[in-house]
Amino acid sequence: MSNLVEKNDYIKFDPASKESVTIKWQQNLADRSEQFIVLPYTVIDKPASGSLFIQTSHADEFLKKSEEDNSSNPLVSGGRKIKVDDAFQYGQDNDKTLRFLVYQNKANKPYQHRFIETTAFSNIGKKIQKAGNDYGGLLWGGIINKGADLLKGFIGDYLHNF
């Protein structure tokens, strides 16, 4: 049994713990952005958890698919649950120890690092930006940082489908 969320798992979440975030990316040479609701989730009957990103314009559809979690154990009941199906996408780190879920319009193609910094490139990009700030001074540091931001728009790993 994997310690990561998988297709057909049920996840539990508490709508009261939501936050809002704007995800920005480039697609077809155009700047794009969408609002997302972010919630922590736990996998029912599995020692796995992570973050769930729900595109705000898909929140009603998502909520209709979910149901109240009425566990027989009052210590863990409450909140809502939903079955992970083909409507979900996921991102993960290179070591496959962290997985987050995304519920969105699948025509959107943001790279994983737009949600959570998980790719090897994002770590390299952070080092480049730090070097630019530490050694490049204001002018060169700014140029290096702009170059790193530009590259992050075109290099990365897409979200995966289940």
N, C-alpha and C positions, 0 to 999 in steps of 0.2 A: 504494500500500500504506500503510495507516494505521500509525502508531506506537503504537497502543493495542491491547490484547487484544480480539479479536472472537470471535463464535461460530465454531466449527470449528477454531480455533487449538489447538495443543497447548501446554500450559504445563508447565514443569519446576519442581520444588520439592524441597527437602531436608527430610524429616521431623525430622531432628535439630535444625533451626533453629527449632523451634516455640516459641511463647509462648502463654500463656493470658490471656484477658481476659473480663470480664463486661460485656455490653452491656445497658444499661437503657433502657427507653422506656415510653411510655404508649400503650395501644391500647384502644379502646372504654371510655375513662374509667378504665381499670385500669392499675396499675403492672405492668410485665412486665420480666423479665430472663432472659438465657440465657448460658451459658458458650460461648465460642468459642476455637478454636485459631487462632492467627495465624501465617502463614508468608509469607516473601517468595517471589515467583515470577518467572520469566523466560519469555518467549514464545519457543518454538523457531522458529528461522529468521526472527526479526523483532527489531528493536532496541526491545523493549518489556518493561517489568517493572512490578511493583506488589506490593500486599499481598493475600493470600488469607485470608478469614475462613471457618472451617468450624465450624458449630454442633456442639458436642461430641457431642450425641446422634445426629448424622448422620455421625460420623467413620468408623465401620465401613463404611457404605454408600459413602462417598467413597473409602476405601482400596481396596475391592473393584473400583471402576471404574478405578482408576489402575493403572499398570504400571511395571516397572523401566525406567529410561532407559538403554539399552545402545547409546549412540552409538558409531559406529566410531572416533571420535576420543577417545583416552583422556584428553585434557585436559579434555573437557567431559562425559564420560559419568559415570554415577552418579546417585543420587537417584531420583526417580520422576517420571512424567509422566501427564497426563490431558488428554483432549479437552474443550474448553469446549463445553457443550451447553445445552439448554433448562433443565437443573436448576440452572444458575448464574444469579445476578443480579449486577448491577454498580452501582456508584456512580461518579460522576466530578465533577471541578470544572467550573465554569461555562465555562472556556476550552477544555475537552476536551483537556487536556494530561496529566491524571492519571486513571487508572481503577483501581479496586480491585474484586475479586471476592468474592462471598458465596455460600456453599453452605449452605443452611438450609431449614427448613420455610417454604415460601412463604406460609403463612397468617400468619406473623409480618410485621408492617408497621412496622418501625422506620425512622425517617428516616435518610438518608445520613449526616448529621452525627453520628449516634450511633456510627458506625464511624470516620470520619475527618472532621475539620472541613473540609468542602469547599464548603459553600453560602454564598451572600452573607449570609444571615441570621446564620449562625454568626459571621461576622466583625463584623457589627453588634452582635450580642450580646456579643462580647468587648469592644468599645468601650464599650458601655453599662455593663458590669460594671467596667471600668477607671475610667470616669468616676464611678461610684458610690463606688468605693474612694478615688479621688483627691480628689473634691470633696464627697462627701456625708457624710463623717464616719461614725461607726459606725452610728448609727440609720438615716439615709437611705441610706447605702451598702448596708446589709443589706436594706432594703426594695427598692431598685433591683435588687440581685442576685437576690433571690427572684423578682421580677417577670420578669427575664430568663430565669431557669431555668424558670419556669412557661410562658412563651411558647415556649421551645424544645421543650416537650412537644407543642405543637399546631401549630407552623409548621415547614415544611421540605419537602425533596424526598424522595419515596420512592425505594427502589431500583428499578432498571430491569430488565425481563426481556429476554433476548436474543430 
